[in-house]
Amino acid sequence: MKKHNFYAGPSILPQYTIENTAKALHNFAEMGLSLMEISHRSKQFIAVVEEAQALFKELLNIPDGYSVIFLGGGASTQFCMVPYNLLGKKAAYLNTGAWSKKAIKEAKFFGEVDVVASSEDKNFNYIPKDFTIPADADYFHITTNNTIFGTEILHDIDSPVPLVADMSSDIFSRPIDVSKYAIIYGGAQKNLAPAGVTFAIIRNDVLGKVERAIPTMLKYQTHIDKDSMFNTPPVVPIFAALQTLKWLKQNGGIAEMEKINIKKAEMLYGEIDRNKLFKATVPDPADRSRMNVCFVMNEGFEGHEKAFNDFATERGMIGIKGHRDVGGFRASLYNALPLESVEALVKVMQEFENTI
């Protein structure tokens, strides 16, 4: 039976990435050594980092004046690195879910935090609108996609202050205007690579403005100056990320990914809205995530949740159980998930409907 991987992260990767990384684990760059045992300062691996940086810049059309670095520690470490490096007196944050709440908590260690708007009043099932970004803030922070609650900001915000975005789960899923952002960061395990590497895209002129002393490892400039080689980087995940970047380019780039992602999301949301058994947790289609589709049993059918989960799992739908804070189901439609997997899930939903 074919398995359809809807895990929210770590999650599905292109077969191209898996196969090429597996080969490199046995014999990297014809060195006769495993990727796991070569020096990160070898010319062969430095070439990997340089190519990955170049493809980041090419695929995302990153302007001059930006650096791309690879770090450890996940996006959660970025929650403190961003304010450590940027927050002088006050920062502004948009609260749209669990990850933005954690980022806000960390920022409060470094200065005043102005939460300009929050959707917590409705369990984060919408994106706040009509908020004002304070012009005296050192930066404005957003989380573009919310994996737990299934909302997504699908446009590039115009900000009067430097804009910082956590794009852990929707990077490379749609074209973005990088010039509108001061920093874009994310953990790779949602749409790029296996867990272990974090990317950061940094506009160089935003750094060096805070007066505090910053520990060496938490200072962005440290890693920019050493091209991600200040300490040993996560070698295997960076190699895997390069393979995914190559796969993206071979498959038409980001614009083509967006077309497919829109089709996948419209297909699944369409079935959720049609099917009497289910309802989407995010009511406004404009706020619904293309990456993480969250849905629950409709009124009157709540008692069938476990039965549907078992029914779907038996038919190869893996990882659709919703997060405990939302319940129900979550189908993650990352770039590497083929359209046929969404078609398979829709068919299962229809088959289950016919049994009720």
ZASE-446175 format. One record per residue (C-alpha): residue number from 0; residue in three letters; chain; x, y, z. Coordinates in pm, 1 decimal. Example, Ala and Ser with C-alpha at 12.3 -4.5 7.8 and 13.67 -1.06 7.14 Angstrom:
# residues 2
(0,'ALA','A',(1230.0,-450.0,780.0))
(1,'SER','A',(1367.0,-106.0,714.0))
This chain:
# residues 356
(0,'MET','A',(0.0,0.0,0.0))
(1,'LYS','A',(128.1,345.7,-89.9))
(2,'LYS','A',(179.1,572.5,208.0))
(3,'HIS','A',(77.0,939.1,186.8))
(4,'ASN','A',(282.7,1153.5,424.1))
(5,'PHE','A',(87.0,1443.5,576.9))
(6,'TYR','A',(313.0,1494.1,880.4))
(7,'ALA','A',(349.7,1858.1,988.8))
(8,'GLY','A',(723.3,1837.3,1053.8))
(9,'PRO','A',(959.9,1670.6,1021.5))
(10,'SER','A',(774.1,1605.0,703.9))
(11,'ILE','A',(777.1,1481.2,347.4))
(12,'LEU','A',(1084.4,1550.7,134.7))
(13,'PRO','A',(1134.6,1508.6,-239.4))
(14,'GLN','A',(1251.8,1161.4,-338.6))
(15,'TYR','A',(1533.4,1341.1,-520.8))
(16,'THR','A',(1653.4,1477.3,-185.1))
(17,'ILE','A',(1623.2,1145.3,-4.4))
(18,'GLU','A',(1797.1,941.8,-274.0))
(19,'ASN','A',(2087.8,1181.9,-327.8))
(20,'THR','A',(2143.8,1226.0,45.3))
(21,'ALA','A',(2136.5,849.4,97.0))
(22,'LYS','A',(2403.5,806.8,-171.3))
(23,'ALA','A',(2618.6,1076.0,-12.2))
(24,'LEU','A',(2593.1,902.4,323.5))
(25,'HIS','A',(2783.3,612.8,161.4))
(26,'ASN','A',(3010.9,804.1,-72.7))
(27,'PHE','A',(3018.2,1183.9,-73.7))
(28,'ALA','A',(3158.3,1365.8,-378.6))
(29,'GLU','A',(3344.5,1050.5,-488.2))
(30,'MET','A',(3570.0,1087.4,-184.2))
(31,'GLY','A',(3513.2,728.7,-75.2))
(32,'LEU','A',(3390.9,865.7,258.4))
(33,'SER','A',(3048.1,919.1,408.4))
(34,'LEU','A',(2897.2,1267.8,421.3))
(35,'MET','A',(2870.1,1207.3,796.5))
(36,'GLU','A',(3245.4,1177.3,842.0))
(37,'ILE','A',(3402.0,1444.1,621.1))
(38,'SER','A',(3538.9,1776.4,741.4))
(39,'HIS','A',(3300.8,2068.4,714.8))
(40,'ARG','A',(3603.0,2268.6,601.1))
(41,'SER','A',(3687.7,2036.4,316.0))
(42,'LYS','A',(3668.1,2199.1,-26.4))
(43,'GLN','A',(3397.1,1949.4,-123.1))
(44,'PHE','A',(3163.9,2055.4,156.9))
(45,'ILE','A',(3240.3,2425.4,130.5))
(46,'ALA','A',(3122.7,2390.2,-229.7))
(47,'VAL','A',(2792.4,2250.2,-97.9))
(48,'VAL','A',(2737.2,2551.5,128.7))
(49,'GLU','A',(2827.6,2797.5,-144.8))
(50,'GLU','A',(2592.3,2632.5,-394.2))
(51,'ALA','A',(2309.6,2623.7,-138.7))
(52,'GLN','A',(2355.9,2994.7,-66.6))
(53,'ALA','A',(2359.8,3072.5,-438.0))
(54,'LEU','A',(2039.2,2876.5,-500.8))
(55,'PHE','A',(1866.4,3047.6,-208.1))
(56,'LYS','A',(1947.5,3380.5,-369.2))
(57,'GLU','A',(1846.7,3265.4,-717.4))
(58,'LEU','A',(1517.8,3096.3,-627.7))
(59,'LEU','A',(1400.6,3374.6,-396.8))
(60,'ASN','A',(1544.8,3660.6,-606.4))
(61,'ILE','A',(1731.9,3789.1,-302.1))
(62,'PRO','A',(1870.9,4138.5,-371.2))
(63,'ASP','A',(2226.3,4249.7,-311.7))
(64,'GLY','A',(2301.4,4346.0,45.9))
(65,'TYR','A',(2164.0,4027.5,201.1))
(66,'SER','A',(2346.8,3730.5,351.1))
(67,'VAL','A',(2224.3,3370.0,368.7))
(68,'ILE','A',(2354.4,3168.5,662.3))
(69,'PHE','A',(2297.3,2818.1,798.7))
(70,'LEU','A',(2276.8,2768.4,1174.9))
(71,'GLY','A',(2183.3,2512.4,1437.0))
(72,'GLY','A',(1930.1,2551.7,1714.3))
(73,'GLY','A',(1609.3,2560.8,1515.5))
(74,'ALA','A',(1373.6,2855.1,1475.0))
(75,'SER','A',(1330.5,2853.3,1853.2))
(76,'THR','A',(1686.0,2984.8,1894.4))
(77,'GLN','A',(1601.4,3258.8,1644.4))
(78,'PHE','A',(1328.7,3371.4,1883.3))
(79,'CYS','A',(1607.5,3505.9,2105.2))
(80,'MET','A',(1870.7,3581.2,1838.4))
(81,'VAL','A',(1642.6,3829.1,1661.7))
(82,'PRO','A',(1584.5,4053.3,1966.4))
(83,'TYR','A',(1941.6,4001.5,2088.5))
(84,'ASN','A',(2067.5,4149.4,1761.3))
(85,'LEU','A',(1789.7,4397.3,1675.8))
(86,'LEU','A',(1592.7,4507.1,1982.2))
(87,'GLY','A',(1721.3,4830.1,2130.6))
(88,'LYS','A',(1418.2,4969.3,2311.3))
(89,'LYS','A',(1096.2,4832.7,2162.4))
(90,'ALA','A',(983.0,4567.5,1917.0))
(91,'ALA','A',(640.1,4501.0,1768.2))
(92,'TYR','A',(492.8,4152.9,1723.1))
(93,'LEU','A',(182.1,4006.6,1561.7))
(94,'ASN','A',(45.8,3718.0,1769.9))
(95,'THR','A',(-105.7,3453.1,1543.3))
(96,'GLY','A',(-28.0,3126.5,1719.5))
(97,'ALA','A',(189.4,2911.4,1941.9))
(98,'TRP','A',(518.2,2998.2,1770.3))
(99,'SER','A',(460.0,3372.9,1771.6))
(100,'LYS','A',(371.0,3349.1,2143.2))
(101,'LYS','A',(705.2,3181.7,2207.9))
(102,'ALA','A',(887.1,3446.4,2005.5))
(103,'ILE','A',(712.8,3720.9,2204.4))
(104,'LYS','A',(810.3,3555.5,2532.6))
(105,'GLU','A',(1178.6,3551.9,2432.9))
(106,'ALA','A',(1177.0,3911.3,2307.0))
(107,'LYS','A',(1054.5,4037.4,2643.5))
(108,'PHE','A',(1393.9,3948.1,2791.0))
(109,'PHE','A',(1552.8,4223.3,2580.4))
(110,'GLY','A',(1314.1,4516.7,2586.2))
(111,'GLU','A',(958.6,4639.7,2549.9))
(112,'VAL','A',(731.6,4428.9,2328.3))
(113,'ASP','A',(423.1,4580.7,2168.2))
(114,'VAL','A',(180.2,4307.9,2056.6))
(115,'VAL','A',(-1.3,4506.2,1788.2))
(116,'ALA','A',(-278.6,4249.2,1742.9))
(117,'SER','A',(-368.5,3894.1,1839.9))
(118,'SER','A',(-609.2,3624.0,1724.5))
(119,'GLU','A',(-587.4,3433.2,2052.3))
(120,'ASP','A',(-945.5,3533.9,2138.2))
(121,'LYS','A',(-1070.9,3280.5,1881.5))
(122,'ASN','A',(-800.5,3017.1,1932.9))
(123,'PHE','A',(-593.0,3166.0,1650.3))
(124,'ASN','A',(-841.0,3076.6,1375.1))
(125,'TYR','A',(-790.5,3402.7,1182.8))
(126,'ILE','A',(-522.4,3654.2,1084.4))
(127,'PRO','A',(-571.2,3992.7,1257.2))
(128,'LYS','A',(-642.1,4285.7,1026.2))
(129,'ASP','A',(-627.9,4664.8,1051.3))
(130,'PHE','A',(-348.5,4680.8,1308.4))
(131,'THR','A',(-100.6,4966.3,1334.4))
(132,'ILE','A',(273.6,4902.4,1333.2))
(133,'PRO','A',(441.4,5155.2,1563.8))
(134,'ALA','A',(687.7,5369.5,1373.3))
(135,'ASP','A',(922.5,5382.9,1673.2))
(136,'ALA','A',(966.7,5005.1,1694.9))
(137,'ASP','A',(1307.8,4859.8,1616.1))
(138,'TYR','A',(1137.6,4589.9,1407.2))
(139,'PHE','A',(804.4,4418.0,1344.0))
(140,'HIS','A',(790.2,4037.8,1373.8))
(141,'ILE','A',(541.3,3804.2,1205.5))
(142,'THR','A',(498.6,3428.6,1171.6))
(143,'THR','A',(379.7,3381.7,815.5))
(144,'ASN','A',(235.2,3030.7,850.3))
(145,'ASN','A',(90.5,2872.0,1160.7))
(146,'THR','A',(132.3,2496.2,1149.5))
(147,'ILE','A',(-80.3,2423.4,1456.0))
(148,'PHE','A',(-383.2,2640.8,1382.6))
(149,'GLY','A',(-377.9,2646.5,1001.6))
(150,'THR','A',(-362.5,3016.9,918.5))
(151,'GLU','A',(-121.1,3187.1,679.2))
(152,'ILE','A',(-24.2,3539.4,575.8))
(153,'LEU','A',(-18.0,3509.0,197.5))
(154,'HIS','A',(114.4,3854.1,110.2))
(155,'ASP','A',(423.3,4058.9,189.7))
(156,'ILE','A',(335.4,4319.2,452.0))
(157,'ASP','A',(436.7,4681.2,401.9))
(158,'SER','A',(608.0,4781.9,724.9))
(159,'PRO','A',(740.5,5125.4,826.5))
(160,'VAL','A',(1008.2,4950.8,1036.4))
(161,'PRO','A',(1234.9,4652.0,960.0))
(162,'LEU','A',(1016.8,4345.0,900.7))
(163,'VAL','A',(1122.4,4009.5,1048.8))
(164,'ALA','A',(947.4,3687.9,948.2))
(165,'ASP','A',(950.7,3331.6,1073.8))
(166,'MET','A',(890.9,3136.5,751.8))
(167,'SER','A',(973.5,2793.3,886.6))
(168,'SER','A',(679.6,2617.8,724.2))
(169,'ASP','A',(602.9,2811.6,405.1))
(170,'ILE','A',(942.2,2916.7,270.6))
(171,'PHE','A',(970.2,2837.1,-102.4))
(172,'SER','A',(594.6,2773.6,-126.8))
(173,'ARG','A',(519.0,3108.5,-292.7))
(174,'PRO','A',(718.6,3396.6,-439.4))
(175,'ILE','A',(810.2,3663.3,-185.1))
(176,'ASP','A',(953.3,4012.5,-216.9))
(177,'VAL','A',(1261.8,3966.9,-0.3))
(178,'SER','A',(1339.8,4339.2,-22.6))
(179,'LYS','A',(1047.6,4402.6,215.7))
(180,'TYR','A',(1212.2,4199.7,490.7))
(181,'ALA','A',(1506.8,4268.8,719.5))
(182,'ILE','A',(1534.3,3905.9,834.2))
(183,'ILE','A',(1364.3,3587.0,720.4))
(184,'TYR','A',(1441.2,3275.4,919.9))
(185,'GLY','A',(1314.2,2924.1,966.7))
(186,'GLY','A',(1376.6,2569.5,1068.9))
(187,'ALA','A',(1427.9,2352.1,762.9))
(188,'GLN','A',(1220.9,2049.7,865.6))
(189,'LYS','A',(890.9,2166.9,717.3))
(190,'ASN','A',(967.3,2247.9,354.2))
(191,'LEU','A',(1340.5,2218.3,292.7))
(192,'ALA','A',(1544.4,1951.9,470.8))
(193,'PRO','A',(1552.7,1711.0,764.6))
(194,'ALA','A',(1561.0,1863.0,1111.5))
(195,'GLY','A',(1889.8,2009.1,1226.4))
(196,'VAL','A',(1958.8,2316.5,1014.9))
(197,'THR','A',(1812.1,2665.6,1039.0))
(198,'PHE','A',(1835.0,2922.1,761.0))
(199,'ALA','A',(1851.5,3298.5,804.5))
(200,'ILE','A',(1832.0,3558.6,528.2))
(201,'ILE','A',(1961.1,3884.6,671.2))
(202,'ARG','A',(1977.4,4235.4,529.0))
(203,'ASN','A',(2326.1,4332.5,631.9))
(204,'ASP','A',(2255.3,4696.8,716.6))
(205,'VAL','A',(2006.2,4605.0,990.0))
(206,'LEU','A',(2284.2,4469.6,1213.3))
(207,'GLY','A',(2522.7,4647.8,1448.9))
(208,'LYS','A',(2273.3,4898.0,1587.9))
(209,'VAL','A',(2214.5,4769.3,1940.2))
(210,'GLU','A',(2444.3,4876.5,2221.7))
(211,'ARG','A',(2441.7,4554.5,2422.2))
(212,'ALA','A',(2722.4,4301.6,2405.8))
(213,'ILE','A',(2606.9,3990.7,2221.0))
(214,'PRO','A',(2756.4,3646.1,2292.8))
(215,'THR','A',(2965.6,3529.0,2001.1))
(216,'MET','A',(2746.3,3234.7,1897.7))
(217,'LEU','A',(2428.0,3442.6,1915.5))
(218,'LYS','A',(2564.7,3726.6,1704.3))
(219,'TYR','A',(2452.8,3713.5,1341.6))
(220,'GLN','A',(2765.1,3892.4,1223.2))
(221,'THR','A',(2978.2,3608.7,1359.4))
(222,'HIS','A',(2818.9,3362.6,1121.3))
(223,'ILE','A',(2802.1,3601.9,827.7))
(224,'ASP','A',(3174.1,3678.7,858.5))
(225,'LYS','A',(3260.3,3307.0,860.5))
(226,'ASP','A',(3009.9,3198.4,591.9))
(227,'SER','A',(2827.4,2970.1,838.4))
(228,'MET','A',(3158.1,2807.2,931.2))
(229,'PHE','A',(3232.6,2969.5,1268.1))
(230,'ASN','A',(3155.1,2636.8,1431.1))
(231,'THR','A',(3073.1,2297.6,1280.4))
(232,'PRO','A',(2745.1,2338.7,1091.4))
(233,'PRO','A',(2482.9,2062.2,1054.8))
(234,'VAL','A',(2649.3,1898.3,757.1))
(235,'VAL','A',(2393.5,1636.2,652.3))
(236,'PRO','A',(2086.4,1864.1,668.3))
(237,'ILE','A',(2267.5,2135.2,469.2))
(238,'PHE','A',(2352.4,1881.6,199.0))
(239,'ALA','A',(1990.9,1765.6,196.1))
(240,'ALA','A',(1872.1,2127.3,172.8))
(241,'LEU','A',(2090.0,2172.5,-134.9))
(242,'GLN','A',(1922.7,1872.8,-297.4))
(243,'THR','A',(1578.6,2020.8,-230.5))
(244,'LEU','A',(1689.2,2353.0,-375.8))
(245,'LYS','A',(1808.8,2174.1,-689.1))
(246,'TRP','A',(1476.5,1988.3,-706.5))
(247,'LEU','A',(1285.9,2315.8,-679.2))
(248,'LYS','A',(1483.9,2466.6,-964.9))
(249,'GLN','A',(1439.9,2157.4,-1181.9))
(250,'ASN','A',(1064.7,2169.4,-1124.2))
(251,'GLY','A',(1006.5,2525.2,-1235.4))
(252,'GLY','A',(1103.4,2725.2,-929.3))
(253,'ILE','A',(887.1,2898.9,-671.9))
(254,'ALA','A',(619.5,3032.4,-906.7))
(255,'GLU','A',(547.1,2680.5,-1026.8))
(256,'MET','A',(539.8,2552.6,-668.2))
(257,'GLU','A',(278.5,2813.5,-582.6))
(258,'LYS','A',(52.6,2702.8,-868.5))
(259,'ILE','A',(63.0,2342.9,-749.7))
(260,'ASN','A',(19.7,2441.1,-384.5))
(261,'ILE','A',(-288.2,2648.2,-466.8))
(262,'LYS','A',(-436.8,2354.3,-656.6))
(263,'LYS','A',(-370.8,2112.5,-371.4))
(264,'ALA','A',(-516.0,2344.5,-109.0))
(265,'GLU','A',(-824.4,2431.8,-313.3))
(266,'MET','A',(-892.6,2063.1,-373.4))
(267,'LEU','A',(-878.0,1969.0,-6.2))
(268,'TYR','A',(-1061.1,2274.0,130.4))
(269,'GLY','A',(-1323.3,2223.2,-138.7))
(270,'GLU','A',(-1391.2,1871.4,-13.9))
(271,'ILE','A',(-1395.6,1983.4,351.0))
(272,'ASP','A',(-1652.7,2252.0,270.9))
(273,'ARG','A',(-1862.8,2009.1,64.4))
(274,'ASN','A',(-1849.3,1703.4,288.9))
(275,'LYS','A',(-2124.7,1691.0,553.4))
(276,'LEU','A',(-1888.4,1526.1,803.5))
(277,'PHE','A',(-1617.0,1791.7,820.8))
(278,'LYS','A',(-1558.2,2161.3,867.7))
(279,'ALA','A',(-1247.8,2376.0,842.8))
(280,'THR','A',(-1119.9,2528.8,1166.1))
(281,'VAL','A',(-1035.5,2854.4,984.6))
(282,'PRO','A',(-1363.5,3005.6,860.8))
(283,'ASP','A',(-1229.8,3277.7,630.2))
(284,'PRO','A',(-1080.9,3127.9,311.8))
(285,'ALA','A',(-846.2,3426.2,284.9))
(286,'ASP','A',(-678.9,3325.9,612.3))
(287,'ARG','A',(-650.9,2952.9,542.9))
(288,'SER','A',(-305.2,2803.6,520.1))
(289,'ARG','A',(-200.6,2632.3,198.8))
(290,'MET','A',(59.8,2437.0,392.1))
(291,'ASN','A',(-138.0,2304.7,691.0))
(292,'VAL','A',(-504.6,2231.0,635.4))
(293,'CYS','A',(-683.1,2193.7,970.2))
(294,'PHE','A',(-1033.3,2050.3,998.3))
(295,'VAL','A',(-1260.3,1882.5,1252.4))
(296,'MET','A',(-1574.9,1675.2,1250.8))
(297,'ASN','A',(-1884.1,1882.6,1178.2))
(298,'GLU','A',(-2155.4,1941.0,1436.3))
(299,'GLY','A',(-2343.1,1619.8,1502.6))
(300,'PHE','A',(-2059.8,1397.5,1383.7))
(301,'GLU','A',(-1801.4,1457.6,1658.9))
(302,'GLY','A',(-1824.8,1097.6,1774.8))
(303,'HIS','A',(-1680.8,974.3,1445.7))
(304,'GLU','A',(-1336.9,1137.7,1486.0))
(305,'LYS','A',(-1147.1,826.0,1594.2))
(306,'ALA','A',(-1328.1,611.7,1339.9))
(307,'PHE','A',(-1225.9,843.7,1055.7))
(308,'ASN','A',(-866.4,862.7,1176.5))
(309,'ASP','A',(-848.8,481.0,1183.6))
(310,'PHE','A',(-1025.2,454.9,847.0))
(311,'ALA','A',(-780.8,698.5,683.3))
(312,'THR','A',(-472.1,545.9,844.0))
(313,'GLU','A',(-568.8,198.9,724.0))
(314,'ARG','A',(-576.6,342.8,370.6))
(315,'GLY','A',(-228.7,493.1,388.8))
(316,'MET','A',(-300.0,844.9,513.9))
(317,'ILE','A',(-13.9,907.5,759.0))
(318,'GLY','A',(11.7,1194.8,1005.5))
(319,'ILE','A',(-332.7,1352.7,971.1))
(320,'LYS','A',(-416.1,1366.3,1342.3))
(321,'GLY','A',(-457.4,1729.3,1448.2))
(322,'HIS','A',(-250.1,1906.7,1710.5))
(323,'ARG','A',(-385.2,1869.8,2063.4))
(324,'ASP','A',(-459.7,2245.8,2082.5))
(325,'VAL','A',(-701.2,2218.8,1789.4))
(326,'GLY','A',(-806.0,1853.7,1774.2))
(327,'GLY','A',(-949.8,1692.3,1466.9))
(328,'PHE','A',(-719.0,1659.1,1171.4))
(329,'ARG','A',(-431.9,1834.4,998.2))
(330,'ALA','A',(-307.2,1758.0,649.4))
(331,'SER','A',(23.2,1925.3,566.2))
(332,'LEU','A',(60.1,1998.8,195.3))
(333,'TYR','A',(425.4,2095.4,166.9))
(334,'ASN','A',(599.6,2134.8,-167.4))
(335,'ALA','A',(714.3,1773.0,-184.0))
(336,'LEU','A',(363.3,1631.3,-130.5))
(337,'PRO','A',(231.3,1519.0,-470.8))
(338,'LEU','A',(-115.5,1610.0,-592.8))
(339,'GLU','A',(-204.9,1240.5,-595.0))
(340,'SER','A',(-175.9,1231.8,-215.3))
(341,'VAL','A',(-438.2,1504.1,-182.8))
(342,'GLU','A',(-656.8,1320.8,-432.3))
(343,'ALA','A',(-618.6,1005.1,-222.8))
(344,'LEU','A',(-718.4,1185.1,97.4))
(345,'VAL','A',(-1022.5,1339.4,-70.0))
(346,'LYS','A',(-1128.5,996.3,-191.2))
(347,'VAL','A',(-1095.0,854.4,160.3))
(348,'MET','A',(-1306.6,1138.8,299.7))
(349,'GLN','A',(-1575.2,1065.7,43.0))
(350,'GLU','A',(-1564.9,693.6,110.9))
(351,'PHE','A',(-1601.2,752.8,483.4))
(352,'GLU','A',(-1893.6,988.1,423.8))
(353,'ASN','A',(-2072.2,707.4,240.0))
(354,'THR','A',(-2041.2,480.0,544.3))
(355,'ILE','A',(-2227.9,720.4,774.6))
